[in-house]
């Protein structure tokens, strides 16, 4: 993948000179969990800032609770608003691939965020965290800190290319370590689903040494189930995305939550700003913008804790 770096200040400088009567649609999942809530937070504030700076730019923001609603929202954006560009984080990869391809085929600029499509080469720009690194970073921690024969459970997210890439990265990192994955299922990046799933695993497996919950909301649900079962001293839980409550526990030396892996929801701001540049300037903005994951430990936790963050 092509890796690019563009500072926010540089983006702001170029955007200040942009002037074009263009309509940009932004379609993202509703705030059904913490990371998505932060995603909405950053999207709304980025749009407000760009609309104030550029009266000739018009934004249409739609949040969706499911794939079917998102398809309908996209059709409405094309039919009634005539959008010139689309920034979209697909609720699910497969159901959105066809509808987004039709939009791209019409000549509309398309930026896909986070969850890639089931077919390559559709979008002009792809902005995402490094999902393979997200999984492998957690997996490497497991391989280095668990003994051979250790038993772990894995909570996957919503079926998507993001989830597939994360799991592949994790599995690759623990390959040959002797770690046994005794159960793996979809927690859908949801606290309640994760809580129920963890309850089931706790009733089925008398020995669990660690949990990889590939999202901090799922980690919260898993921890609640573990605490309720009175098994908090038996295992550690590694989530991801840098929820401030998790970072605080890491900073305090909580052995149940020893580390975390970054995956910033502010990537939606980067995607919107880069789309504006691609649409209104001569700057080359096509390709992939991949944001690397980092391991949050007790030693560096203060660098990743933001008191005012919604997540």
N, C-alpha and C positions, 0 to 999 in steps of 0.2 A: 504493500500500500504506500501511496505517496504521503509523506508526513510534512505538514506545513506549519509555520508559526507566524502569526500576525498579531502584534500587540494591540490591545484594545484602544490605546491612544492613537495608534496609526489608523485604525479603522474609523475612529471618530473624526480624525482630520480629513480623510477622504470623503466621508459621508457628508461633512459640512458643505462640500462643494457640489453634492449631487442635486440635480434638479430635473425631475421627470414626472409627468402625470402617469403614474403607474399604480396598479392595485396589486397588493401582495396578500395572498391568503395564508393563514397559519392554522394548521389543524393538529391538535395534540390531545392525548388522553385527558379525561377529567381527573381531578385531584382525588383519586380513589385510595392512594397511599402516600406516605410521606415524600418519597422522591418525586412523584408526580405532582404533589402539592407545591414543592419547590420549583419544579419545572414551570408550572402555571405562574408562580410568583415572578420568576425571571422573564417569562414571555410577556406578561402584562406590562411590566416596567420598561422593558426594552422597546416595546411598541409605543408606549406613551412618550418615551424620550425621543424616538425617531419621528413620530408624528409632530411633535412640537418643533423639532429642528427642521423638518421638511414638510411644509404644508401641502406640497404637491404629491406626497406619497399617501396612499390610502391603504389601511390595513383591515383585514377581515379576520377576526380570531374566533375559532370554534373549538370547543372542548367536547370530547365524546366519551360516553360510558361503555361503548362496545364497537365492534368492527362494522356492523350493519349501519349504525348511526353515522359513523365516520364516512362511509361510502356515500350516504345520502347528503352529508354536509359538503363533500367534495363536488358532487354533482350540482348542488345548489350554488356553490361558489362559481362554477364555470357558467352555469345557465343564467344566473341573475346578476352576478357581479362582474363577470368577464375578467377574471383575475389574469394578470400578466406573469405572475410567479406564484409558486406554492412552496411553503415550508411545511413539511409533514412528518410527524412521528407516528408511524403506523401502529394502530392498536394491536394488530397482529400482522405478520408478514404476508402469509399466503392470501387471505381474503382481500388485501389492499393492493396486491401487485397489479392485477388487471386494471382496476380503476385508475391507479396512478399512471400506469403505462399509457392509457388512453389520453390522459391529460398531457403527458409529455409528448405524445405523438401529435398533439394539436399545435405544438410549437411553444407551449407554456414552459417557462423555466421551472425546474423542479429541484428542490433540495430535500433530501431524505435525512432524517435525524435518528440516531440511535438504532432503532430496529430496522435492519436492512430489508430489502424486498427479496422475494423468492427467485427473482430473475435479475441477473446482472446487467449493467449498462443502460438502465432506464433513466436514472437521474443525472442531472448536470453536476450536482455537488452532493457529497455524503459527509456528514459531520457526526462523529460518534466517539465514545470512549473506546479504548482498546480492549475489546471484550475477551479476546484470547488471553491477553495479559492479565485481565481481571481474574480469570479463572486460574491461570498458571501461577499468579502471585500467591493466591490462597493455597493452591496445591503444593507449592514449594514449601510454604510454612508448615503444612501438614507433614510432608515428607521429612522435614528437618526436625520436627518436634514430637513425632509419634514413633513408637517402637514398631518393629516388624510384627505383623499380626494384629495391629490395632484395628478396631472396628469403628467405622464412621457411617453417618447417614448424610444424604445430600438432598437439599430442597432446591428444586429447579424453579424458574420463573414461569411466565406465560410462554406457551409454545411460539417460538420466533427464532430468527437467525441469531439475535442477541443471546438468547438462552443456549442455543446449540453451540455457539462459539465459546461461551463461558465454560460450559460443561466439558467440551473437548479440551480446552486449555487446562482445566483442573485434572481431568483424567490423564492427560499427557504428563503432567508434573508429578503425579503419584505413581506412574507406571514403574514397576520394578522395585518399589519401596516396601512391598509386602503389606501395605495397608489394604484392608478389606472393606469395600463399600457394601454394607449389608442391606441397604435400602436406598432407593432414589425415586422421588416422585415430584410432581408439580405443586408448588405452594402458591403459584400465581402472583408472587410479590405482594401477598396479602397477609396481614397479621392473623386474622381469624382462621383462614385456611391453614396457615402454618401451625397455629396452635392445635387445631384438630389433628393435623398430620403428625405432629410431634407426639401428641397423646397416644395415637395409634402405635407409633414406633416404640414408645416407652413401655407399652403393654406387651409388645411382641418380643422385644430384645432386652434381656437382663443385663447385657453389657454393651454400652455405647461409650466410646472414648472421646469422640468429637463430632460436631455438627458443622457442615458447611451449608449455611443459609445464604444463597447468592443474592442477598439484598437485606438491608438493615430492618425493614419492616417485617420480613419473615423471621429474622433473628429475634426480634422483640416477641413475636408469637411463640417461637420455639423456647425462648428463655422462660416465658410465663408458664408454659406447660411443664418444663423441667423443674421449676421452682415449686409448682403445685404438687408434683409427684415426689418432692423431697429428694431429688437426685442431683442437686446443683453442684455437689462436690465431685461428681463422677466424670464430668466431661467439660470441654470448653466449646464455645460457639464462635465461629468466625462469620460475620456478615459482610456487607459491602456497601459503599457509596458515601461513607463518612458522615452518617447522622450524628449530630452534635452530642446527643445523649450517649451514644456508643463511644465517641471520642473522649468524652468526660470519664467514662468508666475505664478506658484504657489508660488515661493520664493518671488515674488514681491507683493503678496497679491491680485492677480487678482480674484475677486469674481466670475467671469464667469467660471474660471477653478480652483476650490478650492482645489481639490485633484487629485491624480492619483494612479494607482495600478501597481506594478512592474511585469515584465515578461521578463527576460533577454535573448536577442538573443544570447549571448555568451554561451548558453546551448549547441550549436553545437560543441564548443570546448571541453566541458566536454564529450560529446558523442563520439567524435573521439578518444580522449585520452583513455577513458575507454574501447573502442573497441580494441584499440591496446593492452592494458593490457590483456583483455580477450582472445585475439588471440595468444599472444606471451609469456605470463607468466602463472604461476600457480595460480595467484591470482583469487579468485572467484569474477566474475563480472556480474553474471546473476541477474536478478530481476529488480526492479524499482528504479530509482533515481529521486526523486521529489523535485523540488525547490520551496519553499514556496513563496507566494505573500505577499507584504507589502504595507501598505497605505502610500503614499507620501503626506505630509502636509507642510504647510509653516514652521512649526517648524523643520522638518527634511529634507527639500528639498535640502539643500546644500550637504547632504550625498549622494544624488542620481544624482547630476549634474556633468557631465564629458565633459569639453569643447572640447576635442579632439575626442569625440565619433562621429561616422558617423550617429548616430541616437539619 
